[in-house]
Amino acid sequence: MPDHARFAVFLSAALLLAIAPGPGMLYVLARSLAGGKREGVLSAFGTFMGGMVHVFAAAAGLSLILARSALAYSTLKYAGAAYLCFLGIRMIRDARRDTDTNHLPQLTTPVRNPLWQGVATEALNPKTALFFLSFIPQFVSRSSPHVFWHFLLLGTISVVLNTSADLVVIALAGPLGAKIRSSTKFRRRQRTATGLVMIGLGTYVAFSEK
């Protein structure tokens, strides 16, 4: 496990990212509004399973690299920090351009199995894979003999937080859906705050000790 200070940073960032309205949350919300809470819950657990696919894949591949190569670790660290800052800047720019009053994805065809559609939606999303490759390694101790398990633990915490936020959204699907769709200011503030968190996180990991 990372030290207490670094774990606190990880947990704070993961929590803020989980509660910020993003594509996964909006997808689950759309499913709930279209097919009811049961369909929303199945979709949320589907995205959970899809997220864990990325966590296992990244943990299996990166654990060997992080443990054996200091150069690869440093390269991944700075590349990941730059990517996090890039995501933060893009979120802030998108927030300023947000003028759409209907921000939920349109679902025009019925879904026979929302669980497996949720799995496919998340597992086949390359942005999710790239995020885990840049986010989680920043908090894994390369000197630890249990890199794989540390990576897996932190990745699971991140995915669980995301799914927990989705379940809250499902429970509040009606009023929250109306809020997200109708309030441009709400979406702008959420995205701007998340963007600042991403930039701060990227800066922190870039200048933190190895």
C-alpha positions as CSV (number, residue, x, y, z in Angstrom):
1,M,0.0,0.0,0.0
2,P,1.1,3.6,-0.6
3,D,1.9,5.7,2.4
4,H,-1.0,7.4,4.3
5,A,-0.6,10.8,2.7
6,R,-0.5,9.4,-0.9
7,F,-3.4,7.1,-0.2
8,A,-5.4,10.0,1.1
9,V,-4.7,11.9,-2.2
10,F,-5.7,8.8,-4.2
11,L,-8.9,8.4,-2.3
12,S,-9.8,12.0,-2.5
13,A,-9.2,12.2,-6.3
14,A,-11.0,8.9,-6.9
15,L,-14.0,10.0,-5.0
16,L,-14.2,13.4,-6.7
17,L,-13.8,11.7,-10.1
18,A,-16.5,9.2,-9.2
19,I,-19.2,11.8,-8.3
20,A,-18.4,14.1,-11.3
21,P,-21.0,13.5,-14.1
22,G,-19.1,11.6,-16.9
23,P,-20.0,9.4,-19.8
24,G,-20.4,6.3,-17.6
25,M,-22.7,8.0,-15.2
26,L,-24.8,9.6,-17.9
27,Y,-25.1,6.2,-19.6
28,V,-26.4,4.6,-16.5
29,L,-28.7,7.5,-15.8
30,A,-30.1,7.3,-19.4
31,R,-30.7,3.6,-18.9
32,S,-32.6,4.2,-15.7
33,L,-34.8,6.9,-17.2
34,A,-35.5,4.7,-20.3
35,G,-36.1,1.3,-18.6
36,G,-36.5,1.9,-14.9
37,K,-34.3,1.3,-11.9
38,R,-33.8,-2.4,-12.5
39,E,-32.3,-1.7,-15.9
40,G,-30.2,1.1,-14.4
41,V,-28.8,-1.2,-11.7
42,L,-28.0,-4.0,-14.2
43,S,-26.2,-1.4,-16.4
44,A,-24.2,-0.1,-13.4
45,F,-23.0,-3.6,-12.5
46,G,-22.2,-4.2,-16.1
47,T,-20.0,-1.1,-16.2
48,F,-18.4,-2.3,-12.9
49,M,-17.5,-5.6,-14.5
50,G,-16.2,-3.9,-17.6
51,G,-14.1,-1.6,-15.4
52,M,-12.6,-4.5,-13.6
53,V,-11.5,-6.1,-16.9
54,H,-9.3,-3.0,-17.4
55,V,-8.0,-3.2,-13.8
56,F,-7.0,-6.8,-14.1
57,A,-5.4,-6.3,-17.5
58,A,-3.4,-3.3,-16.4
59,A,-2.4,-4.9,-13.2
60,A,-1.1,-8.0,-14.9
61,G,0.9,-6.2,-17.5
62,L,2.2,-3.2,-15.6
63,S,3.1,-4.9,-12.4
64,L,6.0,-6.6,-14.1
65,I,7.1,-3.4,-15.8
66,L,6.9,-1.3,-12.7
67,A,8.7,-3.8,-10.6
68,R,11.6,-4.5,-13.0
69,S,12.4,-1.2,-14.8
70,A,13.1,2.1,-13.1
71,L,13.2,3.8,-16.6
72,A,9.8,2.4,-17.5
73,Y,8.5,3.5,-14.1
74,S,9.7,7.1,-14.6
75,T,8.4,7.2,-18.2
76,L,5.0,6.0,-17.2
77,K,5.0,8.4,-14.2
78,Y,5.6,11.5,-16.3
79,A,3.5,10.4,-19.2
80,G,0.6,9.6,-16.8
81,A,1.0,13.0,-15.1
82,A,0.9,14.8,-18.4
83,Y,-2.1,12.9,-19.5
84,L,-4.0,13.7,-16.2
85,C,-3.2,17.4,-16.7
86,F,-4.4,17.1,-20.3
87,L,-7.7,15.6,-19.2
88,G,-8.1,18.3,-16.6
89,I,-7.5,21.1,-19.2
90,R,-9.9,19.4,-21.6
91,M,-12.6,19.1,-19.0
92,I,-12.4,22.8,-18.1
93,R,-12.5,23.8,-21.8
94,D,-15.5,21.5,-22.4
95,A,-17.2,23.0,-19.4
96,R,-16.9,26.5,-20.8
97,R,-18.3,25.4,-24.2
98,D,-21.2,23.5,-22.6
99,T,-24.4,25.0,-24.0
100,D,-26.3,21.8,-24.7
101,T,-29.5,21.5,-22.5
102,N,-30.1,17.9,-23.2
103,H,-26.9,16.1,-22.2
104,L,-28.1,12.5,-21.7
105,P,-27.3,10.0,-24.5
106,Q,-30.3,9.2,-26.6
107,L,-31.4,5.5,-26.4
108,T,-33.5,4.7,-29.5
109,T,-33.4,0.9,-29.4
110,P,-34.5,-1.5,-26.6
111,V,-31.9,-3.3,-24.6
112,R,-32.4,-7.0,-24.1
113,N,-29.6,-7.4,-21.6
114,P,-28.5,-4.2,-20.0
115,L,-25.9,-6.0,-17.8
116,W,-23.9,-7.3,-20.7
117,Q,-24.3,-4.1,-22.7
118,G,-22.8,-2.3,-19.7
119,V,-19.9,-4.7,-19.6
120,A,-19.3,-4.2,-23.3
121,T,-19.7,-0.5,-23.1
122,E,-17.0,-0.1,-20.4
123,A,-14.7,-3.0,-21.4
124,L,-14.4,-1.8,-25.0
125,N,-13.8,1.8,-24.1
126,P,-10.1,2.6,-24.7
127,K,-10.3,5.8,-22.7
128,T,-11.1,3.8,-19.6
129,A,-8.0,1.6,-20.2
130,L,-5.8,4.7,-20.8
131,F,-7.2,6.3,-17.6
132,F,-6.2,3.3,-15.4
133,L,-2.8,3.1,-17.0
134,S,-2.1,6.7,-16.1
135,F,-4.0,7.1,-12.8
136,I,-3.4,4.0,-10.7
137,P,0.4,3.5,-11.2
138,Q,1.1,6.9,-9.6
139,F,0.1,5.4,-6.2
140,V,1.7,2.0,-6.5
141,S,5.1,1.5,-4.7
142,R,7.5,0.1,-7.3
143,S,9.8,-1.3,-4.5
144,S,7.0,-3.4,-3.1
145,P,7.0,-7.2,-3.8
146,H,3.3,-7.1,-4.2
147,V,2.8,-4.5,-7.0
148,F,0.1,-6.6,-8.7
149,W,-2.0,-6.8,-5.6
150,H,-1.5,-3.1,-4.7
151,F,-2.5,-2.1,-8.3
152,L,-5.5,-4.4,-8.1
153,L,-6.6,-3.1,-4.7
154,L,-6.5,0.6,-5.8
155,G,-8.1,-0.2,-9.1
156,T,-10.9,-2.0,-7.4
157,I,-11.5,0.9,-5.0
158,S,-11.7,3.3,-7.9
159,V,-14.2,1.1,-9.8
160,V,-16.3,0.5,-6.6
161,L,-16.5,4.3,-6.0
162,N,-17.6,4.8,-9.5
163,T,-20.3,2.1,-9.2
164,S,-21.5,3.5,-5.9
165,A,-21.9,6.9,-7.4
166,D,-23.9,5.3,-10.3
167,L,-26.2,3.6,-7.8
168,V,-26.9,6.9,-6.1
169,V,-27.7,8.4,-9.4
170,I,-30.1,5.5,-10.1
171,A,-31.9,6.1,-6.8
172,L,-32.3,9.7,-7.6
173,A,-32.8,9.2,-11.4
174,G,-35.8,11.5,-11.7
175,P,-34.7,14.7,-10.0
176,L,-31.0,14.3,-10.8
177,G,-31.7,13.6,-14.4
178,A,-33.7,16.7,-14.7
179,K,-31.0,18.7,-12.9
180,I,-28.2,17.4,-15.2
181,R,-30.2,18.0,-18.3
182,S,-31.6,21.4,-17.5
183,S,-28.7,23.1,-15.5
184,T,-25.8,24.1,-17.7
185,K,-24.3,25.9,-14.7
186,F,-24.4,22.7,-12.6
187,R,-22.6,20.7,-15.3
188,R,-20.0,23.5,-15.8
189,R,-19.2,23.7,-12.1
190,Q,-18.9,19.9,-11.8
191,R,-16.6,19.6,-14.8
192,T,-14.5,22.6,-13.9
193,A,-14.0,21.2,-10.3
194,T,-13.0,17.8,-11.7
195,G,-10.7,19.4,-14.2
196,L,-8.9,21.3,-11.5
197,V,-8.6,18.1,-9.5
198,M,-7.0,16.3,-12.4
199,I,-4.5,19.1,-13.1
200,G,-3.6,19.1,-9.4
201,L,-3.2,15.4,-9.3
202,G,-1.0,15.4,-12.4
203,T,1.2,18.1,-11.0
204,Y,1.4,16.2,-7.6
205,V,2.5,12.9,-9.1
206,A,5.0,14.6,-11.5
207,F,6.9,16.3,-8.7
208,S,6.5,13.6,-6.0
209,E,9.3,11.3,-5.1
210,K,9.6,8.0,-6.8
